[in-house]
Amino acid sequence: MAGRRARARQARNRRRIIGWSIALVAVIGIAIAAAVVVPRLADRFSGPEDFAGPGTGEVVVQVQPGDNGYAVAETLYEQGVIASTEAFTDILIADPSIQLHPGAYRVQLEMSAQGALDAILDPANKAELRVTVPEGYTLPQVYERLERDLGIPQAEFLQLESDLARFDLPTDAVTLEGWLFPATYTFDEGITAEGVLEAMIARQVQALDAAGVAEADRQRVLTFASLVQREARLPDDFGRVARVFQNRLDIGMRLQSDATVAYGTGNLHVVTTTAEERADADNPYNTYARPGLPVGPIGAPGDVAIQAALSPTEGDWLYFVTVNPDTGETVFSETLAEHNVAVQQFQQFLRDNPGWGG
């Protein structure tokens, strides 16, 4: 009897152990399932991964022309701005009226998707560079200004200039001189030297087209206009200077421009020349020794100079001389005798100003 009760207790204990084991396995299983499933459900209902803070540091991102919202999101994600592309694109999908514009933008790292979008939509965050090229600047002066304001080494421009074919210029263009339109330009940060030159050439073509210059005449007009730009000092004199040159061309008279001779010698900052320099026929820009226009432009002509070259002021002048380089006062003459009197005025200026080095 005692043995039977002992066996019954042992049986009950085994059933309890088995029950507890099953319960423990069930609890462990539930715990494992919770650890796997709950985070997934949480992710599903909490949305895509996103940074919470306003961000740190700074990075410039480029929105390329033609980029859609997904492309922009990928750029932001790759550069560490947003935590996931989905967080950014979800905002765009929810509001189809949002327009993203090409450009370079300053944003921060680890921004929320909304913060990144707000930064790109804010014009104040555009990463832009500005440069102004004055009328009459020669290529070395232009490259120096571009390096100073855009941070692009001059060597990069010079390397590109060695291959004019890439810019689709006229066959008679010997350099980029005259083809880089003088104006104020705004570029996105990261612009390349080639991109800058292409933009400036396109602007010059636009100016020529607006003035009604035929494609076949572009190089000749730029060459003529560059002489006017370099020689004329006062706004009212542009058309008169152009008339003097045109009258000389019409009768086969040498242009005799000191500015062209100086350009050919490499002395780009002066307009006076020596008798020896004026006699050098090997200088392709020497309009004393060579007939007609020089081989190419001697600077960057602007709209006023181009228009003057196309429509010179009416007059019979064959000569001009700037009698006061400080004020720009210029005397135009029809005869050599009149011109010689004006030249004496200029020579008197030189005597009165011995330190003048133009």
Residue pairs with C-beta under 8 A, 6 or more apart in sequence:
47 87
47 90
48 83
48 84
48 86
48 87
48 90
49 83
49 84
49 86
49 87
50 82
50 83
50 84
50 87
50 112
50 113
51 82
51 83
51 110
51 111
51 112
51 113
52 112
53 110
53 111
53 112
54 108
54 111
54 112
54 115
55 81
55 107
55 108
55 109
55 110
55 111
55 112
55 115
55 116
56 108
56 109
56 110
57 108
57 109
58 106
58 107
58 108
58 109
59 79
59 80
59 81
59 106
59 107
59 108
59 109
60 104
60 105
60 106
60 107
60 127
60 189
60 190
61 75
61 76
61 79
61 81
61 104
61 105
61 107
61 120
62 75
62 103
62 104
62 105
62 188
62 190
63 72
63 75
63 100
63 101
63 102
63 103
63 104
63 105
63 120
64 71
64 102
65 102
66 102
67 75
67 100
67 102
69 88
69 89
69 92
69 93
69 98
69 100
70 85
70 89
72 88
72 100
72 120
73 82
73 85
73 86
73 88
73 89
73 92
74 85
76 82
76 85
76 88
76 107
76 116
77 83
77 84
77 85
77 88
79 109
80 109
80 110
81 107
81 108
81 109
81 110
81 111
81 116
82 88
82 111
82 112
82 113
82 116
83 110
83 113
84 113
87 112
87 113
88 113
88 116
88 117
90 113
91 98
91 113
91 114
91 117
92 98
92 117
98 117
98 121
100 120
100 121
103 126
103 127
103 128
103 188
104 126
104 127
104 128
104 188
104 189
104 190
105 119
105 120
105 125
105 126
105 127
106 119
106 125
106 126
106 127
107 116
107 119
107 120
107 125
108 115
108 119
111 119
119 125
126 188
127 188
127 189
127 190
128 186
128 187
128 188
128 189
129 149
129 150
129 151
129 186
129 187
129 188
129 189
129 191
130 149
130 184
130 185
130 186
130 187
131 145
131 146
131 149
131 150
131 184
131 185
131 187
132 145
132 149
132 183
132 184
132 185
133 142
133 145
133 146
133 180
133 181
133 182
133 183
133 184
133 185
133 200
133 300
134 182
135 182
135 229
135 299
135 300
135 301
135 302
135 304
135 305
136 182
136 229
136 230
136 299
136 300
136 301
136 302
137 145
137 182
137 299
137 300
138 177
138 263
138 268
138 298
138 299
138 300
139 161
139 175
139 176
139 177
139 180
140 268
141 268
142 180
142 300
143 154
143 157
143 158
144 154
146 152
146 154
146 157
146 196
147 153
147 154
150 187
150 191
150 196
152 191
152 192
152 193
152 196
156 192
156 193
157 193
157 196
157 197
159 193
160 166
160 193
160 194
160 197
161 175
161 176
164 173
164 175
164 176
166 194
167 176
167 179
167 197
167 198
167 201
169 176
169 179
169 201
169 219
170 215
170 216
170 218
170 219
172 219
172 296
173 179
173 219
173 296
174 295
174 296
175 296
176 197
176 201
177 226
177 296
177 297
177 298
177 299
177 300
178 204
178 219
178 222
178 223
178 225
178 226
178 296
178 297
178 298
178 299
178 300
178 301
179 200
179 201
179 204
179 222
179 297
180 197
180 200
180 201
180 204
180 300
181 200
181 201
181 203
181 204
181 206
181 207
181 300
181 302
182 300
182 301
182 302
183 203
183 302
185 196
185 199
185 200
185 203
187 195
187 196
187 199
204 222
205 218
207 302
207 303
207 306
208 218
208 221
208 222
208 306
211 221
211 303
211 306
211 307
211 310
212 310
213 221
213 306
213 310
219 296
220 293
221 306
221 309
221 310
222 297
222 301
222 306
223 293
223 294
223 296
223 297
223 298
224 242
224 245
224 293
224 309
225 297
225 301
225 305
225 306
225 308
225 309
226 297
226 298
226 299
226 300
226 301
226 305
227 241
227 245
227 255
227 257
227 259
227 260
227 293
227 294
227 298
228 238
228 241
228 242
228 245
228 301
228 305
228 308
228 309
229 299
229 300
229 301
229 302
229 305
230 257
230 259
230 263
230 271
230 298
230 299
231 241
231 257
231 259
231 271
231 320
232 238
232 240
232 241
232 242
232 305
232 308
232 330
233 322
233 325
233 328
233 329
233 330
234 328
234 329
234 330
235 304
237 320
237 328
237 330
238 304
238 305
238 307
238 308
239 308
239 311
239 312
239 313
240 312
240 313
240 315
240 317
240 320
240 330
240 332
241 308
241 320
241 330
242 308
242 309
242 312
242 313
243 312
243 313
243 314
243 315
243 317
244 317
244 318
244 319
244 320
244 332
245 255
245 257
245 312
246 312
247 253
247 315
247 316
247 317
247 318
248 254
248 255
248 256
248 318
249 255
249 292
249 293
252 291
253 318
254 287
254 288
254 289
254 290
254 291
255 287
255 292
255 293
256 287
256 288
257 287
257 294
258 271
258 272
258 273
258 278
259 271
259 298
260 285
260 286
260 287
260 294
260 298
261 273
261 277
261 278
261 280
261 283
261 285
261 286
261 287
261 288
262 268
262 270
262 271
262 272
262 273
262 277
263 285
263 294
263 298
263 299
264 283
264 284
264 285
264 286
264 294
265 273
265 277
265 283
270 357
270 358
271 358
272 358
277 283
277 286
278 286
278 288
278 289
279 288
279 289
280 286
280 289
281 289
281 290
283 289
284 290
284 294
284 295
285 294
285 295
285 296
285 298
286 294
287 293
287 294
301 309
315 332
316 334
317 332
317 333
317 334
318 333
318 334
318 335
318 336
318 339
319 332
319 333
319 334
319 335
319 336
319 338
319 339
319 342
320 330
320 331
320 332
320 333
320 339
320 342
321 330
321 331
321 339
321 342
321 343
321 345
321 346
322 328
322 329
322 330
322 346
323 329
323 330
323 331
323 342
323 345
323 346
323 349
324 345
324 349
325 349
325 356
325 358
326 353
331 339
331 342
331 345
333 339
333 341
333 342
349 356
350 356
